[in-house]
Amino acid sequence: MSIKFNIYTAMPRFSKSVSALRSSEIRDLMTLASRPDIISFAGGMPGNDLFPVQAVEELFRELDSKTKQAAFQYAPTPGLPSLLESLEGFLETKGLPVKENRLLITTGSQQALNILGKAFIDRGEAVLVENPCFIGALSAFRSYEAELRGVPVDREGIVIDRLSQEIQRKERAKFLYITPYFHNPAGVLYTTERKEQLIASLQGTNIPLIEDDAYGDLYFFEEDRDRLKPIKAINPDGINVCYTGSFSKILGPGLRLGWMLVPEKIYQKCELIKQSADACSPSFTQVLADAFIRSGQIYSYVASVRHEYKKRASTMVAALREHLPNYVQWNEPRGGFYIWLTLPATADATQIMTLAINGGAVFVAGKTFDPAGQQNNSLRLSYCNNTPEQIVEGIPIVANAIRAICG
Amino acid sequence: MSIKFNIYTAMPRFSKSVSALRSSEIRDLMTLASRPDIISFAGGMPGNDLFPVQAVEELFRELDSKTKQAAFQYAPTPGLPSLLESLEGFLETKGLPVKENRLLITTGSQQALNILGKAFIDRGEAVLVENPCFIGALSAFRSYEAELRGVPVDREGIVIDRLSQEIQRKERAKFLYITPYFHNPAGVLYTTERKEQLIASLQGTNIPLIEDDAYGDLYFFEEDRDRLKPIKAINPDGINVCYTGSFSKILGPGLRLGWMLVPEKIYQKCELIKQSADACSPSFTQVLADAFIRSGQIYSYVASVRHEYKKRASTMVAALREHLPNYVQWNEPRGGFYIWLTLPATADATQIMTLAINGGAVFVAGKTFDPAGQQNNSLRLSYCNNTPEQIVEGIPIVANAIRAICG
């Protein structure tokens, strides 16, 4: 080994698909969000103070030794059998057709979206997504080099005219991806009418629907429960509905557990993809999630965080009412984590963000959620991970930055 | 919604890449392996009785409440900072160049292989793998539609002549994947000479090396420690070495934690892929693994399982010596989980397996590990998850099945 090789001659030759992944601004935002001197309305994570730490620790302590050992062992690729059973029970309370479909436990619902992306997308094929759209979904579908076609969302859900236009295009989309329940980032809860129109638009098209229900449990108003009925539970004829969900908002994202409930044919493909992706989801946290469901504590816990997020949302709503200029459009949230501000058409949320950071507050600029990465006269505020004091202090900073740029 | 759609007209149109994934026989084997009336030499999982359940439970109990909360929260995509730090310390004890490379925590080392597959492989491109080869790697590389070129392994490691032939082929391979330390399934520990020849073969070719070191800690003989020095630690000029490892054999696979230690340029791509795959590895188990390393218990624990696996291996070696016909070739293991039997050229291990299952024992037939899925005059026996009594009872069943088919 006396010959010296120049390291610059030995550059790895990467696959083409990795170039579709963008070096994300999210990482920089997260760095900002963790600075103690900056009030962060950027992150979509639950409050650390809200996790059921003690309850879960006690549940683990009381498990028998065989179950504790199983927590250290590989689980079957589809999921720990006991969790599959208890989670089916949990999903049945939402009216979901668990017996006529297959349940696959995934390493967070991010993995569910990634697996579905891999199952359906060949390079350059089109998929339909909402605009704005959850960035994790954009990232997953980009990683398989999908052409992302954005369909606008208004206060009632996806805009049906525009959806129909996209559906009628010659090169048919491989699927439609939506987050109808407390949309991330737009905060929207689809109306029942809009869901029915969407179903009618898809029937007969052979375009599968990916229905992401990560936030549905976090409703603030009992009267919304009808609107929260998943399309998967409506079980419309002739549509392959792939329903995804997550323990991230109802237990903790650090467990990395999500799921998909899908028709058998789709399940078969997804299980193989899952096996090659990471063999199985973490048994350790599957054991914990199973105990959390079986103890019934999941129901009381979700009720308590629902109450807490409603309080945080109200505080932010009051602060926005007080401080925002009139020309900013926004919705009062009915659940979930987010408020979406729409600014005048020429506004640049990145400029506003720079000012806000200097003032001591941060959020996510709209273009992050645009499938085309362009439209930037909007921004997302999260209230999930802030104390009322932080909200009261931080919102005027955001409002001032908006005024400074937009007048 | 009065129109009825025929479900058969609404078949989903899958991507081409999923057809590259085989409906694995592994699942059926796992079902057999879990039947209490069958002695399984099939699984590559640690013994359930060996997991450090109590130690880990105590470590968790003693963590401060902030750390416990962090276990429920998202971690940064590259890994929990505290685990990245402690794991670097652990890897430094192996002489690995942690400062000149980047460490990425993955959801098991299966995910590390999958991410590297995605980073390097475009459809139809060639990669070099050992024959036989770890099935998880075959599955990961198949999922990106690689052309798998198998290079034979003998008792000292990969066969250099054959490797050189493959390297010289016009269509250059995107990487070489090897498991030099207690190879799965062949049980081989590469000789130092063979490693040096391999390094020399790769230098100047611009073919990256993926070095999978999932079993290196499980050596039975102190005198082998020099041979266990990773190629990544040798740090040869002009080769991009991607080193992968796992907590599965030194703590528990149910934690789903592995890692890759790779050059900066490769790391950048892999972090983006990881972000779109599952956002981050489980924080909960990262907190546990970190505590396990920092307490120093990882070292004493690994020493104890090393001792236990050596005992199980010795029991199997004695049983094989007593019962196997002379024409079966095999190596006494020096570490790891596996013994690989090579049968006469015309033997069919699947036939032998069927007989053995009827007799009450199961193993994995050789063709499962052949990149081409053909060669079947071999089989893998695992001793990792069996009591001495099971080994003594099960090996004669396997030997009888071999005699019944091969004479």
Interface residues (C-beta under 8 A of the other chain):
Chain A: M1 I3 K4 F5 N6 I7 T9 A10 M11 P12 R13 F14 S15 K16 S17 V18 L21 R22 S23 S24 I26 R27 M30 M45 P46 N48 D49 F51 P52 V53 V56 E57 F60 R61 S65 K66 K68 Q69 A70 A71 F72 Q73 Y74 A75 P76 T77 T106 T107 G108 Q110 Q111 N114 K118 A119 F120 I121 D122 E125 G136 S139 A140 R142 S143 Y144 K174 E196 I199 A200 Q203 G204 N206 P208 P236 D237 G238 I239 N240 S248 L251 G252 P253 G254 L255 R256 P263 K265 I266 Q268 K269 L272 I273 Q275 S276 A277 D278 A279 C280 S281 P282 S283 F284 T285 L288
Chain B: M1 I3 K4 F5 N6 I7 T9 A10 M11 P12 R13 F14 S15 K16 S17 V18 L21 R22 S23 S24 I26 R27 M30 M45 P46 N48 D49 F51 P52 V53 V56 E57 F60 R61 S65 K66 K68 Q69 A70 A71 F72 Q73 Y74 A75 P76 T77 T106 T107 G108 Q110 Q111 N114 K118 A119 F120 I121 D122 E125 G136 S139 A140 R142 S143 Y144 K174 E196 I199 A200 Q203 G204 N206 P208 P236 D237 G238 I239 N240 S248 L251 G252 P253 G254 L255 R256 P263 K265 I266 Q268 K269 L272 I273 Q275 S276 A277 D278 A279 C280 S281 P282 S283 F284 T285 L288
